[in-house]
């Protein structure tokens, strides 16, 4: 396994994992409507500037 710094081309995959993990983790805490409206497309770019 190789661990590397994320590149811009990784943004879509990272966003998909983020959204799917929220849907799984918070299914009993947040409304299903809220979780259904989460979108990885809207999340792409949201990690820029984070370390």
N, C-alpha and C positions, 0 to 999 in steps of 0.2 A: 504494500500500500504506500502510495506517495502522498504526502501532505504538502500542500503548496498554498501560497497566497491566492485568494480569489481574483479572477480577472473579470473585465466587463462582460465577456461572453458567458460567464457563469451566472449572471444576474437572474435570468429567467428560471433556471433550475433551483437556485437558492430561494427565490420568491415562492416557487411551487412547494418546496419543502416547508417553508415558514407557514404558508397558509394551511396546508394539510395538517401540520402539527397543531395549529390553533384549533382546527375543526375537531381533531381527536381529543386534545387535552381539555378544551373548554366546553365540550358538548353538554355537560351537566351543569355548567355555570352560566352560560350565555344562551340567549334565545336562538332557536334553530334558524329563524329568519335572519338574524344578524350574521350567523356563521355561513349561511347559504349565500349571503351577499359579499363575502370576502372574495377577493379576486387577486390572483397572482399577477395579472397584468397591471393592476393599480399599484401593486407592491414593488414592482421592478423599479430600481433606482432609489428605493427608500433606505437602502443600507449605505449609500455613498457617504463617505466622511466618517463612518464608524470604524473603530479599531478593535 
